[in-house]
Amino acid sequence: QQEVIEEKQILIDGVSIQNSSYSYIWDTTQEVDGSHTILCRAKDKTVWGNDEVTVFINNSEETDAIPPNVIIVSPTADSTVSGTVTIAMDATDANGISSYAIYINDIFRSGTKSYSWDTTLESDGSHTILCQAIDPSDNTGSDTISVKVNNSEINPPPPRIFKLMTFNIRESGEDPDYPDWKTVVKEENADIIMFLETGYWDDNSNEKLYQYVNEFNTYFADEDPYIGYCTQGISFSTDGAAIMSRYPVITYNQITHVPLDDTTSYDVTHDFFDVEVNVSGTLMHIIGSHLKAQSGSTNEQRREWEQEGIINYMDNLGDIPIVYLGDLNSFSPEDWGLNTLQSGLGYGPLSMMVPPYNNPETGSDYSTYSSAIHDWTDVHRTLNPTDWGVTYPSYDSRIDFIYVNQFLLSNIINSTTGDTAHAISGSDHFSVDVFINLN
């Protein structure tokens, strides 16, 4: 008991520094950094009792008082917004970021770096966006902007005639030999775009994606704004997919494995990107595809497995409107005889898509791999029966496609490939587009 203690000591590194109290305030800045021993002793009339601990002093590192650097990358300050808008911030700190917060008009909306803001739920006029990031030392950095909401001009239903495009932009759009991919996008002015080879767009929390969405929305100031999404965890510039849409995106799914006919799961070379979009009341799945590249039997087989699997995936979606598009790195059996210069990539994957499901190069029957639900139509070949429609000049061939299923066949009205002034300098691939009329 305390009342029978006759002596007490606190020793640090063997030196007695307190013998009159049970506690001691220790100024560690007067000690050298490193290991130190604390011994506490107490004695009754006859016996000492003690306890000892070792602690490590580190006063050499200064206290972190620097807040994160925060920049709102989307939307732009003082811009006019409508519909659904992506709010996104870029935040950096030497010690990392521990948490995020997004506020609209001082009301907390999200604890993440980005937020899809439905401005139709807000009143027209000025609104304030505050984005915060907090580092491990609880320093808070922030950025604030004001934007003007104006939904009075979008009250009429969005148009039911829209332009859809697929575009492989080569190495995330950063190949210096092809500097004009953004110019091609501006020349085409498509309402929904599926980009391929966007591998760098997801870096730094989608920094490139938001940069390009903002650039195009600024350029197309009189159009409904794009909202953008891209595949995540992509390591290479030649991988990845992204969508920009002027219509609401309902869901999106990055597909890493597809089901084969033998019930096994196949790990694809480039993840498919399934995006569900609400086009003026019509829900449709827009599925971006980038099949395995290069010639040779091994690569052809991998393309065939990937195509077999994505056909099964689309069958599993059910009897719904679907657009399948992208860089398929394959030739179409419907081009056999029309373009005699095509060689090296094979016809197998696309022989699974359209009847009679026969590979004209090998004579093989691919009907067993065809869809059990969907009737697929190659929009460019159907609308341009005698036009080669070159999309890959190096092969003088067509390897980029847009396919629609039976729900949309009667709605396709026009399709072109690489018909803008800067197509040849935009990428090693030409874009493919189609107008669809849902009226």
JORACOR-V234987 format. One record per backbone hydrogen bond with DSSP energy under -1.0 kcal/mol. CO is the residue of the C=O (numbers start at 0). NH is the residue of the N-H. If there is no record, write none. Layout:
BEGIN
co;nh
CO;NH
CO;NH
END
This chain:
BEGIN
co;nh
0;3
1;4
6;42
8;40
9;16
9;17
10;38
11;14
14;11
17;9
25;27
26;29
27;30
33;56
35;54
36;12
37;52
38;10
39;50
40;8
41;48
42;5
42;6
46;43
48;41
50;39
52;37
54;35
56;33
68;91
70;89
73;87
75;78
78;147
80;149
82;118
84;116
86;114
87;72
87;73
89;70
91;68
92;95
98;133
100;131
101;108
101;109
102;129
103;106
106;103
109;101
112;88
114;86
116;84
116;118
117;120
118;121
124;148
126;146
127;104
128;144
129;102
130;142
131;100
132;140
133;97
133;98
134;137
138;134
140;132
142;130
144;128
145;77
146;126
147;80
148;124
150;153
159;437
161;435
162;190
162;191
163;433
164;193
165;431
166;195
169;172
170;173
174;177
179;183
180;184
181;185
182;186
183;187
184;188
190;245
191;164
192;243
193;166
194;241
195;168
196;171
197;200
199;202
200;208
201;205
202;206
205;209
206;210
207;211
208;212
209;213
210;214
211;215
212;216
213;217
214;218
215;219
219;222
226;244
228;242
235;238
238;198
239;196
240;230
241;194
242;228
243;192
244;226
247;277
250;275
252;273
254;271
255;267
257;265
259;262
263;259
265;257
271;254
272;287
273;252
274;285
275;249
276;283
277;279
278;281
281;278
283;276
284;322
285;274
286;324
287;272
288;326
295;299
296;300
297;301
298;302
299;303
300;304
301;305
302;306
303;307
304;308
305;309
306;310
307;311
308;312
309;313
310;314
311;315
314;317
317;319
320;284
321;404
322;286
323;402
324;288
325;400
326;290
331;334
334;337
334;338
345;330
346;350
349;352
353;356
356;365
358;362
363;358
365;368
366;369
376;403
377;381
378;382
379;383
383;386
390;429
391;394
391;396
396;390
396;391
398;327
400;325
401;378
402;323
403;376
404;407
407;410
410;436
413;434
415;432
419;422
424;179
430;417
431;165
433;163
434;412
435;161
END
